[in-house]
Amino acid sequence: MQCLTEDLATFAAEADAWLRREPVLHNVLLTLVADRLSGDLPLSGGERFVRVVDGGATVGASVHTPPRGPLLGAVSPAVAWALAEHFARAVPPLVEVHGPVPAVAEFAERYAERAGRVAVPGTAQRIFRLDAVRPPVGVAGRARPATGADRDLLIAWAAAYAAETMPDGPSVDAAGQIDARLPHGGLLWLWERAGTPVSTAWLSRPVAGVVRISGVYTPPAWRGRGYASGCVAHATRHALNTGAAACTLYTDLTNPTSNRIYQSLGYRPLSDAAQWRFAVP
């Protein structure tokens, strides 16, 4: 078994078929690659595209986009260990890793052992899939696609979301993600009440027939009124109506409210994912 660090074009060509075997579980990996191939998100130069091969066949993949830790595919324990060995030889040391359970736990254990670190469980998530939406009823207001005039608001809300949900996490370039979506139209949605934006939801561009919901945020003053449900339902329906075969999203397992809301819209649990952090002993 061998881990190959490849350039973007080679990785995209060689790992694509393996990633598409699980288009929902691998949606984030697929969109990371697609967005950089298209130029929507330019390469920073620090990315690592790692493919695992065994007997000439692709058996796993991981993408590392600093400052975030590597994101693993749904790999076997043996492949997770091989990836851990590979990243343990890389510098600088990792601060975190993300991926499906149980692969990410296998990686974290092996990496900590080989790199002289302590593995600490971080965010626990659940991956959901939806094929048909059940929109909520009685939510005041309406959805509209965001425009360039909403850019500053979306950036501010993304920063507020990150501060609330990942206070100790690495900084993320929300402006870049927003700017990548705005030109395409229909990827950023706002829910308005009496002309005032009160909630937002983002869509990824479809890859392998799957669209991912993310960036769901409602300012504290507007919560508890169903605005996020209305916005997510509308964005989901838009994705399905414009060609997606399925939608997916990630939830924080410590937030029972969001898990309940998404299931009421038709999202059903598919698998769990997790973040592990690495600390100096």
Residue pairs with C-beta under 8 A, 6 or more apart in sequence:
1 52
1 53
1 54
1 59
1 78
1 79
1 82
2 52
2 53
2 54
2 82
3 50
3 51
3 52
3 82
3 83
3 85
3 86
4 50
4 51
4 52
4 53
5 48
5 49
5 50
6 14
6 49
6 50
6 51
7 49
8 33
8 36
8 37
8 43
8 47
8 49
9 37
10 49
11 33
11 49
11 50
11 51
11 61
11 63
12 33
12 37
14 51
14 58
15 33
15 49
15 51
15 58
15 61
16 33
17 58
18 58
18 59
18 60
18 61
18 73
19 26
19 29
19 30
19 33
19 61
19 73
19 208
20 26
20 30
20 208
22 73
22 74
23 30
23 207
23 208
23 209
23 210
23 246
24 127
24 129
24 210
24 246
24 248
24 270
25 73
25 74
25 100
25 127
25 270
25 271
26 73
26 74
27 204
27 207
27 208
27 210
27 212
27 248
28 71
28 212
29 61
29 63
29 71
29 73
30 207
30 208
30 210
31 204
31 205
31 207
31 212
32 63
32 65
32 71
33 49
33 63
34 205
34 207
35 41
35 180
35 205
36 42
36 43
36 47
40 180
40 181
40 205
41 176
41 177
41 180
44 65
44 66
46 65
46 66
47 63
47 64
47 65
47 66
48 62
48 63
48 64
48 70
48 90
49 61
49 63
49 64
50 61
50 62
50 63
50 64
50 70
50 83
50 86
50 87
51 58
51 60
51 61
52 58
52 59
52 60
52 61
52 62
52 75
52 79
52 82
52 83
53 59
59 75
59 76
59 79
60 72
60 73
60 75
60 76
60 79
60 80
60 82
60 83
61 73
61 75
62 70
62 71
62 72
62 73
62 83
62 99
63 70
63 71
64 70
64 71
64 87
65 71
67 95
67 170
67 171
67 172
68 96
68 98
68 170
68 172
69 94
69 95
69 96
69 97
69 98
69 275
70 83
70 87
70 94
70 97
70 98
70 99
71 97
71 98
71 99
72 80
72 83
72 97
72 98
72 99
72 100
72 103
72 104
72 107
73 99
73 100
73 103
74 99
74 100
74 103
74 271
75 83
75 99
75 103
76 103
77 102
77 103
77 106
79 103
80 103
80 104
80 106
80 107
80 110
81 106
81 107
81 110
83 107
84 106
84 107
84 108
84 109
84 110
84 111
84 114
85 110
85 114
87 94
87 97
87 111
87 115
88 110
88 111
88 114
88 115
93 115
93 117
93 278
94 111
94 115
94 117
94 278
95 170
95 277
95 278
96 122
96 169
96 170
96 275
96 276
96 277
96 278
97 104
97 107
97 108
97 111
97 275
97 276
97 278
98 104
98 273
98 274
98 275
99 107
99 273
99 274
100 127
100 271
100 272
100 273
101 271
101 272
101 273
101 274
104 273
104 274
104 275
104 276
105 274
105 276
107 276
108 119
108 276
108 278
109 119
111 117
111 119
111 278
112 118
112 119
112 278
115 278
116 281
117 278
117 279
117 280
117 281
118 278
118 279
118 280
118 281
119 276
119 277
119 278
120 276
120 277
120 278
120 279
121 274
121 276
121 277
122 274
122 275
122 276
122 277
123 166
123 252
123 274
123 275
124 252
124 253
124 254
124 272
124 274
124 275
125 250
125 251
125 252
125 253
125 272
125 273
125 274
125 275
126 250
126 251
126 253
126 259
126 269
126 271
126 272
126 273
127 248
127 249
127 250
127 269
127 270
127 271
127 272
127 273
128 248
128 249
128 250
128 251
128 262
128 263
128 267
128 268
128 269
128 270
129 246
129 247
129 248
129 267
129 268
129 270
130 236
130 246
130 247
130 248
130 249
130 265
130 266
130 267
130 268
131 245
131 246
131 266
132 240
132 266
133 233
133 236
133 237
133 240
133 247
133 265
133 266
134 233
134 264
134 265
134 266
135 230
135 233
135 234
135 237
135 265
136 226
136 229
136 230
136 233
136 264
136 265
138 226
139 191
139 225
139 226
139 227
139 229
139 230
140 193
140 225
140 226
141 191
141 192
141 193
141 194
141 198
141 227
141 230
142 191
142 192
143 189
143 190
143 191
143 192
143 230
143 231
143 234
143 235
144 189
144 190
144 192
145 185
145 186
145 188
145 189
145 190
146 154
146 182
146 188
146 189
146 190
146 200
147 182
148 182
150 188
150 190
150 197
151 175
151 178
151 179
151 182
153 197
154 174
154 178
154 188
154 200
155 174
155 175
155 178
157 200
157 217
157 219
158 174
158 177
158 178
158 215
158 217
159 174
160 217
160 219
161 215
161 217
162 169
162 171
162 172
162 174
165 252
177 202
177 215
178 188
181 187
181 188
181 202
181 203
182 188
184 205
186 203
186 238
186 242
187 202
187 203
187 204
187 205
188 200
188 202
188 203
188 215
189 200
189 201
189 202
189 203
189 231
189 234
189 235
189 238
190 197
190 199
190 200
190 231
191 197
191 198
191 199
191 200
191 201
191 227
191 228
191 230
191 231
191 234
192 198
193 222
193 227
198 218
198 219
198 222
198 225
198 227
199 216
199 217
199 218
199 222
199 227
199 228
199 230
199 231
200 215
200 216
200 217
200 218
200 231
201 213
201 214
201 215
201 216
201 228
201 231
201 232
201 234
201 235
202 213
202 214
202 215
202 216
202 235
203 211
203 212
203 213
203 214
203 235
203 238
203 239
204 211
204 212
204 214
205 211
206 239
206 243
206 244
209 243
209 244
209 245
209 246
210 244
210 245
210 246
210 247
210 248
211 239
211 244
211 246
211 247
211 248
212 247
212 248
212 249
213 232
213 235
213 236
213 239
213 247
213 248
213 249
214 249
214 250
216 228
216 231
216 232
216 249
216 258
217 228
218 227
218 228
228 261
229 261
229 264
229 265
232 249
232 261
232 262
232 265
233 265
236 247
236 265
236 266
239 247
240 247
247 267
248 270
249 262
249 267
250 273
251 258
251 259
251 262
252 258
253 259
253 272
263 269
